[in-house]
Amino acid sequence: MRFHLLVITSVFFVFALFRNLKFSAVNLGGLQNWRSMAHSSNVYRYFDFDEHNLIYTGSHLIILCARSRVPILHFMQNTLFDTVKHTIGKGVVEMEHGSVRYSAELSHTFEIDDVLCDKTELVREIVSFLQRTHSLRNPHCTCRPAMSKSRILDYGLNPTKQYMQQEMCCLSKTKSKIYTQHIENEILIPNIENACLQGQSILSLLHQSSLFSQDADQTWKLGDAAKVCDSVTLLSHVRKSKRGVAIDDIEIQYPKLIEDVYKLNAQQQIFILKTNNRIYYNTIQQRKCDEDIVMLWTNAKSNTS
C-alpha cells in the first residue's frame, strides 16, 4: 500500500515539475520576444481598412468597417468592427462592435523590423533626440518631428499639426542629461541592449557609430561626426570627400538632411549622382550662357530635327 502511494506521489511530482518547466520555457520565450519588440500608437498598425472608408474630421480619424490586425481587449485578431474612432495624437481608440462601444489603449507591441524601416531611420531619430534632449511627446514641445508620418503616429503624435515657421521650442533653452532609459522611452523600444534591428543590437549600433559617445557617468552625447547638422557643415563635409558621400551615409544623418541636399544642389554648390545616390562637391560653377550662344544652339537643334 505504501509502495503504491509512493509511486502515485512520485508521478504527480514529476508531472507538476514538467508543467512548471514547460511554463517557464513559455515565459522565457515570451521574454525573448518582448526584448525584440517596439511599442506603437499608430492606428494603421492595428486595423486593416479601405482608404475610402477613412474620414478625417480635424482632430479625429473615423474608420468604417475596420478589421483588427492584432488582438484588442477580448477581441481576437481579424475581428470586424463597425466603426473605429481615433483621436489623432492620442493612444486610445473607441470601437463599435454590434450595438456596444468599447474603449481601448493602443498598447500592443510589434516586431522592431515591422516598425522601423532601417538603421538610418533609427539613427536620425536618436540624433534628433540628443540634439533636443527633451521628448517630442512633452506637451510643451513645439519641435517639428523630422520623421515619416508612420513614425509620427507611432510616437502618438498628430501628423496634421501645423507648426510656426520660425518658432523655437521653449524647451530648447535648457539641455538635460540623456541616459539609455531616456532613449528607450523616446523611441518606444523597451530594451535596446537586447533589441535587434536588422540583426544588430541597437545598443551596439550606437556604440559602433561615431555619431554617439557615452561619458563615464553613462550619459549619451553626440559624437564629433554629428557636427554635420546643417547645410554649412554638410557642404564642408562633402567638400573634403573626393569620392563623394552617400546620401544614406549613417555619419551625416540629421533631421533636415534631404532638404539641405536639394537646397545646396539648387545653389550649384553640390550635385547629386542618382545612379549611385551620392552627393559631390561642385568644383566647376556653371555660368549663364550669353543670349547669342543660346540662339545658336537653338537654331542648330532646329536644323537637325
C-alpha positions, 0 to 999 in steps of 0.5 A: 500500500505504501509502495503504491502511494509512493509511486502515485506521489512520485508521478504527480511530482514529476508531472507538476515539475514538467508543467512548471518547466514547460511554463517557464520555457513559455515565459522565457520565450515570451521574454525573448520576444518582448526584448525584440519588440517596439511599442506603437500608437499608430492606428494603421498598425492595428486595423486593416481598412479601405482608404475610402472608408477613412474620414478625417474630421480635424482632430479625429480619424473615423474608420468604417468597417475596420478589421483588427490586425492584432488582438484588442481587449477580448477581441481576437485578431481579424475581428470586424468592427463597425466603426473605429474612432481615433483621436489623432495624437492620442493612444486610445481608440473607441470601437463599435462592435454590434450595438456596444462601444468599447474603449481601448489603449493602443498598447500592443507591441510589434516586431522592431523590423515591422516598425522601423524601416532601417538603421538610418531611420533609427539613427536620425531619430536618436540624433534628433533626440540628443540634439533636443534632449527633451521628448517630442511627446512633452506637451510643451514641445513645439519641435517639428518631428523630422520623421515619416508620418508612420513614425509620427503616429507611432510616437502618438503624435498628430501628423496634421499639426501645423507648426510656426515657421520660425518658432523655437521650442521653449524647451530648447533653452535648457539641455538635460542629461540623456541616459539609455532609459531616456532613449528607450522611452523616446523611441518606444523600444523597451530594451535596446541592449537586447533589441535587434534591428536588422540583426544588430543590437541597437545598443551596439549600433550606437556604440559602433557609430561615431555619431554617439559617445557615452561619458563615464557617468553613462550619459549619451552625447553626440559624437564629433561626426554629428557636427554635420547638422546643417547645410554649412557643415554638410557642404564642408563635409562633402567638400573634403570627400573626393569620392563623394558621400552617400546620401544614406551615409549613417555619419551625416544623418540629421533631421533636415538632411534631404532638404539641405541636399536639394537646397545646396544642389539648387545653389550649384554648390553640390550635385547629386549622382542618382545612379549611385545616390551620392552627393559631390562637391561642385568644383566647376560653377556653371555660368549663364550662357550669353543670349547669342550662344543660346540662339545658336544652339537653338537654331542648330537643334532646329536644323537637325530635327 
